[in-house]
Amino acid sequence: MKLPILFIVAGVLMVVGGILALANPFAASITVTTLVGIFLLIGGAGQMWAAYSTPEDDHRLWHGILGLLSLVLGVMLMANPLAGTLSLTLIVGLLFLLNGAGRMIVALRLRETRYYWLLLISGALSLLIGFLVLANIATAATWLLGFLLGIQLMTEGAVLLALGLLARQR
């Protein structure tokens, strides 16, 4: 299969996956939590293996601690995906807050540029989203991760589809 066709097929599948995630954001949120748990288990096992198999590594203890922490978090997310979804939503809300605050600080430093208002408004919107998520954490946990996954899948799918069509024209 040629690369443009592969991009088109992958793009269409991602757009369809995004639509499905938006159609049922709760199920998509649970799926995201389960996938994060699986990735933490795999990453934790890899770090534990790295800690065990490289006795000459100066960071061996650090790898072991991070690996164990990843394994524990992965098991916790997999054992109770609903509670894990709540935890991940809390983290996403905090990330919106931190990102928004950071952007507003940068905006204040760039007050004399034409990008000041763009950064200030973008930062304020991120702060607002963060506050809304954290103020309604129980409600947000039922849909936010699935919604974000749906949007991400649709935009990535659209980009792949466009790249595939563009490559096919050339």
C-alpha positions in Angstrom: 0.0 0.0 0.0 1.4 3.4 -1.0 1.9 6.1 1.6 -0.8 8.5 0.4 -3.4 5.7 0.6 -2.2 4.7 4.0 -2.5 8.3 5.2 -6.0 8.6 3.7 -7.2 5.3 5.3 -5.6 6.2 8.7 -7.1 9.7 8.5 -10.6 8.3 7.8 -10.3 5.8 10.6 -9.2 8.5 13.1 -12.0 10.8 12.1 -14.5 8.0 12.5 -12.9 7.2 15.9 -13.2 10.8 16.9 -16.9 10.9 16.0 -17.5 7.8 18.0 -15.6 9.2 21.0 -17.7 12.4 20.8 -20.9 10.3 20.5 -20.1 8.6 23.8 -17.5 10.6 25.7 -18.0 8.6 28.9 -17.0 5.3 27.3 -14.1 7.1 25.5 -13.0 8.6 28.9 -12.9 5.1 30.5 -11.0 3.9 27.4 -8.5 6.7 27.8 -8.0 5.8 31.4 -7.6 2.1 30.6 -5.0 2.9 27.9 -3.1 5.2 30.2 -3.1 2.3 32.7 -1.8 -0.1 30.1 1.0 2.3 29.0 2.0 2.9 32.6 2.2 -0.9 33.2 4.4 -1.3 30.1 6.6 1.7 30.9 6.9 0.6 34.5 7.9 -2.9 33.5 10.5 -1.5 31.1 12.0 0.8 33.7 12.1 -2.0 36.3 13.8 -4.2 33.7 16.3 -1.4 33.0 17.0 -0.9 36.7 17.5 -4.7 37.1 19.6 -5.4 34.0 22.0 -2.4 34.1 24.0 -2.7 37.4 26.6 -0.2 36.1 23.9 2.6 35.6 24.3 5.5 38.0 20.5 6.1 37.8 19.5 2.5 38.6 17.7 3.3 41.8 15.8 6.2 40.2 14.7 3.8 37.3 13.6 1.3 39.9 11.6 3.8 41.9 9.9 5.3 38.8 9.2 1.9 37.4 7.6 0.8 40.6 5.6 4.0 40.8 4.4 3.5 37.2 3.4 -0.1 37.9 1.4 0.9 40.9 -0.3 3.7 39.1 -1.0 1.5 36.1 -2.6 -1.2 38.3 -4.7 1.4 40.2 -6.0 2.9 36.9 -6.8 -0.6 35.5 -8.4 -1.8 38.8 -10.7 1.1 39.0 -11.0 3.0 35.8 -13.8 5.3 37.0 -11.7 6.6 39.9 -8.8 6.8 37.5 -10.8 8.9 35.1 -11.5 11.3 38.0 -7.8 11.5 38.8 -6.8 12.1 35.2 -9.5 14.7 34.8 -8.1 16.5 37.9 -4.6 16.4 36.3 -6.0 17.8 33.0 -7.8 20.6 34.9 -4.5 21.5 36.8 -2.6 21.4 33.5 -5.1 23.9 32.0 -4.6 26.2 35.0 -0.8 26.0 34.9 -0.7 26.4 31.1 -3.0 29.4 31.3 -1.1 31.0 34.1 2.2 30.5 32.2 0.8 32.0 29.0 -0.5 35.0 30.9 2.9 35.5 32.4 4.5 35.4 29.0 1.9 37.8 27.7 2.8 40.3 30.4 6.4 40.1 29.4 5.5 40.7 25.8 3.2 43.6 26.5 4.9 45.7 23.8 4.4 43.2 21.0 1.5 42.6 18.8 1.1 39.1 20.3 0.2 40.4 23.7 -3.5 40.2 23.3 -3.4 36.8 21.7 -1.4 35.3 24.5 -3.4 37.1 27.2 -6.8 35.9 25.8 -5.4 32.4 25.2 -4.1 32.2 28.8 -7.3 33.6 30.2 -9.3 31.0 28.3 -7.1 28.2 29.6 -7.4 29.5 33.1 -11.2 29.6 32.7 -11.3 26.1 31.4 -9.1 24.9 34.2 -11.4 26.5 36.8 -14.5 25.1 35.2 -13.1 21.6 35.1 -11.9 21.8 38.8 -15.2 23.4 40.0 -17.2 20.6 38.4 -14.7 17.7 38.6 -17.3 15.0 39.1 -19.3 16.1 36.0 -16.2 16.8 34.0 -14.8 13.4 34.7 -17.7 11.7 32.9 -17.0 13.4 29.6 -13.9 15.6 29.4 -11.2 13.0 28.5 -13.5 11.4 25.9 -14.3 14.8 24.5 -10.6 15.8 24.2 -9.8 12.4 22.7 -12.6 12.9 20.1 -11.4 16.3 19.2 -7.8 15.1 19.0 -8.7 12.1 16.8 -10.7 14.2 14.4 -8.1 16.9 14.0 -5.2 14.4 13.6 -7.4 12.4 11.2 -8.2 15.5 9.1 -4.5 16.3 8.9 -3.6 12.8 7.8 -6.4 12.8 5.3 -5.3 16.2 3.9 -1.7 15.0 3.7 -2.7 11.8 1.9 -4.8 13.7 -0.6 -2.1 16.2 -1.2 0.6 13.5 -1.6 -1.7 11.7 -4.0 -2.1 14.8 -6.2 1.7 15.1 -6.5 
